[in-house]
């Protein structure tokens, strides 16, 4: 279930290895808290465990950035999460002229972004902390 984010949801948070490779745990939790304070944020909870954090914040009038940080158990619940996220994204699309995000440039993330009705706009070469290519996705003119 998606519920509004609260700082206490970070207690006991365990990030995926991918996030640990990029940031220290304190940096991840500070980043989540900062992004949550900038806009609207959610926590996806299943069976009493935090599965993911995410949200949206306005970069400037009409333009918003979407973010999500999944926990290691996310794959187990990704179908259910997608159903919840689809409705949330539809609401967010109605609030902004442009909704965008970045993600790894791979098949899994591309399928996820396409499901959420985001279109790949380009490749960000060597954008990742290890030199990985990322992609930028957006829905424009909503």
Secondary structure in CASP SS format (residue, H / E / C, confidence):
PFRMAT SS
TARGET T0000
AUTHOR 0000-0000-0000
METHOD secondary structure of the structure
MODEL  1
X C 1.00
X E 1.00
X E 1.00
X E 1.00
X C 1.00
X C 1.00
X H 1.00
X H 1.00
X H 1.00
X H 1.00
X C 1.00
X C 1.00
X C 1.00
X C 1.00
X E 1.00
X C 1.00
X H 1.00
X H 1.00
X H 1.00
X H 1.00
X H 1.00
X H 1.00
X C 1.00
X C 1.00
X H 1.00
X H 1.00
X H 1.00
X H 1.00
X H 1.00
X H 1.00
X H 1.00
X H 1.00
X H 1.00
X H 1.00
X H 1.00
X H 1.00
X H 1.00
X H 1.00
X C 1.00
X E 1.00
X E 1.00
X E 1.00
X E 1.00
X E 1.00
X E 1.00
X E 1.00
X C 1.00
X C 1.00
X E 1.00
X E 1.00
X E 1.00
X E 1.00
X E 1.00
X E 1.00
X E 1.00
X E 1.00
X E 1.00
X E 1.00
X E 1.00
X E 1.00
X C 1.00
X C 1.00
X E 1.00
X E 1.00
X E 1.00
X E 1.00
X E 1.00
X E 1.00
X E 1.00
X E 1.00
X E 1.00
X C 1.00
X C 1.00
X H 1.00
X H 1.00
X H 1.00
X H 1.00
X H 1.00
X H 1.00
X H 1.00
X H 1.00
X H 1.00
X H 1.00
X H 1.00
X H 1.00
X H 1.00
X H 1.00
X H 1.00
X H 1.00
X H 1.00
X H 1.00
X H 1.00
X H 1.00
X H 1.00
X H 1.00
X C 1.00
X C 1.00
X E 1.00
X E 1.00
X E 1.00
X E 1.00
X E 1.00
X E 1.00
X E 1.00
X C 1.00
X C 1.00
X H 1.00
X H 1.00
X H 1.00
X H 1.00
X H 1.00
X H 1.00
X H 1.00
X H 1.00
X H 1.00
X C 1.00
X C 1.00
X C 1.00
X E 1.00
X E 1.00
X E 1.00
X E 1.00
X E 1.00
X E 1.00
X C 1.00
X C 1.00
X C 1.00
X C 1.00
X C 1.00
X C 1.00
X C 1.00
X C 1.00
X C 1.00
X E 1.00
X E 1.00
X E 1.00
X E 1.00
X E 1.00
X E 1.00
X E 1.00
X C 1.00
X C 1.00
END
